[in-house]
Amino acid sequence: MRTESFKRTDIEESWVLLDAEGKTLGRFASEVANILSGKNKPEYTPNADLGDYVVVVNASKITVTGKKLDQKLYYRHSGYPGGIKSKPLNEVLRNSPSDAVKNAVKGMLPKNKLGRKMLTKLKVYDNAEHPHAAQKPVTKES
């Protein structure tokens, strides 16, 4: 028997619609990362981008457990000495909840060109409206 290796041209990409309302951030992000990388398909190939497009709605209604709202910090650095800044999760969720979801999913994807390509197929929206109705996304229950 031979192991089949698939290329991007062999697979047709579909669009998946996920609702984040009432979901836990980390568990939801791992589910999204599996769909983006194509691990939910039998044709999964580690070195190819065979995943589907993912549209996430209601990112503002996502939840976290424990004391993460106050204790989890998001860091960024300006590049200058002493230029590190931090922001707690509750502030990130208040100002831009879609960034919290994108950041969580980004941490679960490969740290290379392929992971960055997969992240471009993630579309996150704070409320229930999205402009991707023409792609006919399939609603997936988690």
C-alpha positions in Angstrom: 0.0 0.0 0.0 1.1 3.5 -0.7 0.4 6.6 1.4 -1.4 9.2 -0.7 -0.2 12.8 -0.5 -2.7 15.4 -1.6 -2.1 18.8 -3.1 -4.2 21.9 -2.8 -5.5 21.4 -6.3 -6.9 18.0 -5.4 -9.3 19.4 -2.7 -12.2 21.8 -3.0 -12.3 24.3 -0.3 -15.6 25.0 1.5 -16.7 27.7 4.0 -17.7 26.9 7.6 -19.8 29.2 9.8 -19.2 28.9 13.6 -21.1 30.7 16.3 -18.9 31.6 19.3 -21.8 32.6 21.6 -21.4 30.9 25.0 -18.3 28.9 24.0 -15.1 28.8 26.0 -12.2 30.7 24.2 -9.5 28.0 24.2 -11.7 25.0 23.4 -13.4 27.0 20.6 -10.0 28.1 19.2 -8.7 24.6 19.0 -11.8 23.5 17.1 -11.2 26.4 14.6 -7.5 25.6 14.3 -8.4 22.0 13.4 -10.7 23.1 10.6 -8.2 25.7 9.3 -5.4 23.1 9.1 -7.7 20.4 7.6 -7.2 17.9 10.4 -11.0 17.2 10.3 -10.7 15.7 6.8 -9.4 12.3 5.8 -7.2 13.9 3.2 -5.1 15.7 5.8 -1.5 16.4 4.7 0.8 18.2 7.2 2.8 20.1 4.5 -0.2 21.4 2.5 -2.9 23.9 3.2 -6.0 21.8 2.7 -8.2 23.4 5.4 -11.5 25.2 4.9 -12.4 28.9 5.3 -13.9 29.6 8.7 -16.3 32.5 9.5 -16.7 33.1 13.3 -19.7 35.2 14.4 -20.6 36.6 17.9 -17.0 36.8 19.0 -18.1 39.4 21.6 -20.2 36.7 23.4 -17.3 34.3 24.0 -16.5 33.2 27.6 -13.4 32.3 29.7 -13.1 30.3 32.8 -11.4 31.0 36.1 -9.6 34.3 36.7 -8.4 34.7 33.1 -10.3 38.0 32.6 -8.0 39.7 35.0 -4.8 37.6 35.0 -4.3 36.7 31.3 -2.2 39.4 29.7 -1.6 40.2 26.0 1.9 41.6 25.3 3.2 43.7 22.5 6.6 45.4 22.0 7.4 48.6 20.0 10.9 47.4 19.2 12.5 50.1 21.4 14.2 49.4 24.8 11.5 49.4 27.5 8.8 49.4 24.8 6.8 46.4 26.1 3.1 47.0 26.8 0.5 44.7 28.3 -3.2 44.6 28.2 -5.5 42.2 30.3 -8.0 40.0 28.6 -11.1 41.9 29.8 -9.8 45.0 28.1 -9.1 43.1 24.9 -12.6 41.6 24.9 -14.1 45.0 25.6 -12.3 46.8 22.8 -11.8 44.2 20.1 -13.1 40.7 20.9 -12.3 39.5 17.4 -8.6 40.0 18.2 -8.8 37.7 21.2 -10.2 34.9 19.1 -7.7 35.5 16.3 -4.8 35.5 18.7 -6.0 32.3 20.4 -6.3 30.5 17.0 -2.9 31.9 15.8 -1.2 30.3 18.8 -2.6 26.9 17.8 -1.4 26.9 14.2 2.1 26.1 12.9 4.6 28.9 13.4 5.8 29.1 9.7 4.6 30.3 6.2 2.0 27.6 6.1 0.5 28.7 9.5 0.4 32.3 8.3 -1.4 31.2 5.1 -3.9 29.3 7.1 -4.7 32.3 9.4 -5.7 34.4 6.3 -8.6 31.9 5.9 -10.1 32.9 9.3 -12.8 35.7 9.3 -13.9 36.8 12.8 -16.9 39.2 13.4 -18.0 40.6 16.8 -21.8 40.3 16.1 -24.0 37.9 14.1 -23.7 39.7 10.8 -21.1 38.8 8.2 -20.5 39.7 4.5 -19.8 36.1 3.4 -23.4 35.0 2.5 -22.4 34.6 -1.2 -19.9 31.8 -0.3 -22.8 29.8 1.3 -21.0 28.8 4.5 -22.2 25.6 6.1 -23.2 26.0 9.7 -21.3 23.6 11.9 -22.5 22.7 15.5 -19.7 22.1 17.9 
